[in-house]
Amino acid sequence: MAQSGTTSVIAEIRALEKRKAELLEAAKAEALKQAQDAIANLAEIGFLYRLIEDSGGPARPAASPSAPKRRAGEGPCPICGFKTDPPHDGRAHRGQSPKAPFKPEELSERGLSKLG
């Protein structure tokens, strides 16, 4: 007797989960339609945007308004060991493996000139 009661509860839970999935899909479709309409309106007045679906990774926290702003020109690049005009910092080296100071030809390709 306990078994049939458990089976009906499990069946009800499965039905509720299915209904929840259907409702979420409908809400997503409605919100997506509204977003696409808004993007179309922006395009009409000259602002081009794309709507993409995130891969579902962890959300990146927003920067605090009181957090200090990063500026490339505040000192020498930690990888190159020198300043450039226009300034650059270690972020400019993110495509390098292994990280190394820019060679003169790399500086000129990037429109940088070595200072000091």
Rosetta silent file (secondary structure, phi, psi, omega in degrees, C-alpha in Angstrom):
SEQUENCE: MAQSGTTSVIAEIRALEKRKAELLEAAKAEALKQAQDAIANLAEIGFLYRLIEDSGGPARPAASPSAPKRRAGEGPCPICGFKTDPPHDGRAHRGQSPKAPFKPEELSERGLSKLG
SCORE:     score description
SCORE:     0.000 S_00000001
   1 L     0.000  -41.088  178.864    0.000    0.000    0.000 S_00000001
   2 H   -64.921  -31.656 -178.834    2.818    2.420    0.810 S_00000001
   3 H   -64.059  -46.272 -178.348    4.389    1.631   -2.542 S_00000001
   4 H   -66.489  -33.468  175.614    1.424    2.833   -4.637 S_00000001
   5 H   -65.422  -41.036  178.247    1.247    6.060   -2.609 S_00000001
   6 H   -65.433  -40.829 -179.757    4.946    6.664   -3.243 S_00000001
   7 H   -62.908  -41.270 -179.424    4.513    5.937   -6.944 S_00000001
   8 H   -69.132  -34.125  177.065    1.707    8.479   -7.272 S_00000001
   9 H   -66.568  -43.942  178.896    3.756   11.133   -5.459 S_00000001
  10 H   -62.856  -42.418  178.824    6.726   10.483   -7.751 S_00000001
  11 H   -62.924  -39.247  178.612    4.456   10.643  -10.804 S_00000001
  12 H   -65.830  -40.868  177.723    3.022   13.947   -9.567 S_00000001
  13 H   -62.162  -43.434  178.745    6.522   15.356   -9.015 S_00000001
  14 H   -62.896  -40.543  178.409    7.529   14.337  -12.540 S_00000001
  15 H   -64.120  -40.932  178.402    4.405   15.985  -13.957 S_00000001
  16 H   -65.946  -40.325  178.135    5.159   19.172  -12.024 S_00000001
  17 H   -63.312  -39.236  177.975    8.779   19.181  -13.263 S_00000001
  18 H   -64.525  -43.364  179.127    7.536   18.751  -16.835 S_00000001
  19 H   -63.739  -40.271  177.755    5.079   21.631  -16.376 S_00000001
  20 H   -60.772  -44.800  179.572    7.833   23.791  -14.861 S_00000001
  21 H   -61.208  -40.516  179.229   10.077   23.109  -17.879 S_00000001
  22 H   -64.892  -42.750  179.092    7.224   24.058  -20.226 S_00000001
  23 H   -65.310  -41.732  178.362    6.557   27.292  -18.336 S_00000001
  24 H   -62.783  -40.796  179.472   10.247   28.210  -18.286 S_00000001
  25 H   -64.363  -41.376  178.414   10.502   27.605  -22.032 S_00000001
  26 H   -65.235  -42.883  178.633    7.456   29.797  -22.672 S_00000001
  27 H   -63.740  -40.285  178.766    8.834   32.573  -20.431 S_00000001
  28 H   -63.162  -45.762 -179.167   12.208   32.352  -22.181 S_00000001
  29 H   -61.267  -41.229  179.389   10.575   32.568  -25.631 S_00000001
  30 H   -65.314  -46.284  179.843    8.543   35.621  -24.570 S_00000001
  31 H   -65.016  -38.717  178.871   11.559   37.410  -23.066 S_00000001
  32 H   -64.177  -41.189  177.985   13.677   36.559  -26.120 S_00000001
  33 H   -61.347  -43.229  178.716   11.029   38.000  -28.443 S_00000001
  34 H   -63.411  -41.139  179.669   10.963   41.228  -26.401 S_00000001
  35 H   -65.768  -42.100  178.922   14.770   41.445  -26.504 S_00000001
  36 H   -64.860  -38.082  176.711   14.847   40.857  -30.270 S_00000001
  37 H   -63.522  -42.478  179.432   12.208   43.559  -30.767 S_00000001
  38 H   -64.012  -40.630  178.968   14.268   45.988  -28.668 S_00000001
  39 H   -65.788  -38.529  177.118   17.416   45.181  -30.676 S_00000001
  40 H   -63.570  -40.099  177.448   15.481   45.740  -33.915 S_00000001
  41 H   -63.666  -41.669  177.730   14.320   49.136  -32.618 S_00000001
  42 H   -63.622  -40.168  179.645   17.902   50.082  -31.752 S_00000001
  43 H   -62.881  -36.248  179.663   19.071   49.014  -35.228 S_00000001
  44 H   -61.777  -29.167 -179.454   16.464   51.277  -36.812 S_00000001
  45 L  -103.152   12.531  170.972   18.060   54.287  -35.142 S_00000001
  46 L    98.274    9.816  177.959   21.624   53.236  -35.945 S_00000001
  47 L  -108.564  114.997 -175.354   22.766   51.235  -32.918 S_00000001
  48 L   -98.798  123.677  178.793   23.832   47.731  -33.864 S_00000001
  49 L  -131.422  157.909  173.866   23.758   45.019  -31.201 S_00000001
  50 L  -122.965  144.224  176.867   23.833   41.220  -31.204 S_00000001
  51 L  -107.270  122.896  179.378   22.028   38.969  -28.773 S_00000001
  52 L  -126.076  153.121  177.029   23.916   35.820  -27.823 S_00000001
  53 L   -91.447  131.909  179.667   23.158   33.006  -25.410 S_00000001
  54 L   -71.334  154.252 -179.868   25.714   32.575  -22.654 S_00000001
  55 L   -73.836   -7.094  178.478   27.398   29.205  -22.201 S_00000001
  56 L    91.087   11.349  177.775   26.049   29.025  -18.671 S_00000001
  57 L   -70.959  177.374 -179.599   29.361   29.576  -16.888 S_00000001
  58 L   -64.470  142.648  179.733   29.563   31.472  -13.639 S_00000001
  59 L   -70.685  141.591  177.128   28.485   35.089  -13.846 S_00000001
  60 L   -84.375  129.590 -179.480   31.232   37.663  -13.605 S_00000001
  61 L   -67.461  145.123  177.355   30.678   40.048  -10.720 S_00000001
  62 L   -71.868  146.256  178.861   30.221   43.694  -11.609 S_00000001
  63 L   -68.894  141.847  177.806   33.043   45.991  -10.604 S_00000001
  64 L   -69.479  139.654  179.547   32.423   48.037   -7.515 S_00000001
  65 L   -60.586  -26.610 -179.458   31.930   51.749   -8.260 S_00000001
  66 L   -89.684   -2.997 -179.906   34.585   52.521   -5.657 S_00000001
  67 L   -67.039  140.809  179.737   37.085   50.038   -7.146 S_00000001
  68 L   -66.388  143.062  178.872   40.169   51.733   -8.571 S_00000001
  69 L   -82.101  138.493  177.879   40.238   51.957  -12.350 S_00000001
  70 L   -82.499  135.914  176.048   43.079   50.173  -14.130 S_00000001
  71 L  -130.921  135.240 -176.999   45.201   52.319  -16.368 S_00000001
  72 H   -71.853  -28.117 -171.384   47.934   51.041  -18.628 S_00000001
  73 H   -88.372   10.490 -173.857   50.109   54.149  -18.422 S_00000001
  74 H   -81.462   -6.349  179.502   50.754   54.239  -14.687 S_00000001
  75 L  -177.127 -179.617  178.886   54.069   52.410  -14.862 S_00000001
  76 L   -69.119  154.066  176.007   56.216   50.137  -16.956 S_00000001
  77 L   -62.359  132.499 -178.855   54.714   46.929  -18.313 S_00000001
  78 L   -66.663  -18.573  179.919   55.465   44.151  -15.807 S_00000001
  79 L   -93.170  -46.511  179.989   56.494   41.823  -18.643 S_00000001
  80 L   -75.521  -36.029 -177.112   58.490   44.208  -20.861 S_00000001
  81 L    83.415   10.283  178.324   59.933   46.214  -17.971 S_00000001
  82 L  -144.341  163.555  176.768   59.572   49.508  -19.846 S_00000001
  83 E   -89.757  156.844  176.195   56.943   52.112  -20.754 S_00000001
  84 E  -132.494  163.634  173.748   55.625   52.662  -24.261 S_00000001
  85 E  -119.971  118.233   -7.489   53.807   55.389  -26.134 S_00000001
  86 L   -66.750  159.794 -175.924   50.873   54.810  -26.166 S_00000001
  87 L   -63.491  150.316  170.842   51.017   52.978  -22.834 S_00000001
  88 L  -141.798  165.083  177.141   50.460   49.241  -22.538 S_00000001
  89 L  -137.462 -167.324 -175.187   50.528   46.743  -19.677 S_00000001
  90 H   -59.430  -22.972  179.270   50.600   42.983  -19.126 S_00000001
  91 H   -63.919  -26.200  179.582   47.146   42.562  -20.691 S_00000001
  92 H   -68.285  -15.145 -176.887   48.714   43.287  -24.095 S_00000001
  93 H   -98.287    7.552 -172.294   50.693   40.051  -23.717 S_00000001
  94 L   -63.172  -20.712  177.634   47.727   37.722  -23.183 S_00000001
  95 L   -86.377   -6.255 -177.216   48.212   36.082  -26.596 S_00000001
  96 L   -86.644  142.144  172.111   51.846   35.242  -25.918 S_00000001
  97 L  -147.910  111.797   -2.876   53.024   31.864  -24.707 S_00000001
  98 L   -77.907  161.692  179.833   55.440   32.089  -22.969 S_00000001
  99 L   -67.117  133.253 -178.882   55.159   35.729  -21.908 S_00000001
 100 L  -152.013  155.419  176.782   58.127   37.783  -23.086 S_00000001
 101 L   -58.958  147.126  177.450   59.001   41.447  -23.707 S_00000001
 102 L   -67.386  139.115  174.240   57.908   42.750  -27.092 S_00000001
 103 L   -80.963  160.015 -178.702   60.635   42.831  -29.742 S_00000001
 104 H   -52.287  -39.874 -179.610   61.143   46.089  -31.690 S_00000001
 105 H   -69.812  -32.360  176.218   59.223   44.727  -34.705 S_00000001
 106 H   -68.623  -38.348  177.013   56.316   43.653  -32.460 S_00000001
 107 H   -60.322  -46.374 -178.115   56.222   47.138  -30.932 S_00000001
 108 H   -67.548  -35.668  176.514   55.995   48.737  -34.372 S_00000001
 109 H   -61.638  -33.303 -178.675   53.279   46.256  -35.477 S_00000001
 110 L   -90.448    0.191 -179.993   51.236   47.322  -32.450 S_00000001
 111 L    73.403   28.397 -179.310   51.888   51.014  -33.039 S_00000001
 112 L  -108.941  150.029  171.745   53.964   51.308  -29.857 S_00000001
 113 E  -130.116  140.562 -176.084   57.279   53.019  -29.314 S_00000001
 114 E   -73.852  135.412  176.338   59.593   52.330  -26.401 S_00000001
 115 E  -107.881  134.083  174.203   60.126   55.136  -23.901 S_00000001
 116 L    69.702    0.000    0.000   63.336   55.336  -21.895 S_00000001
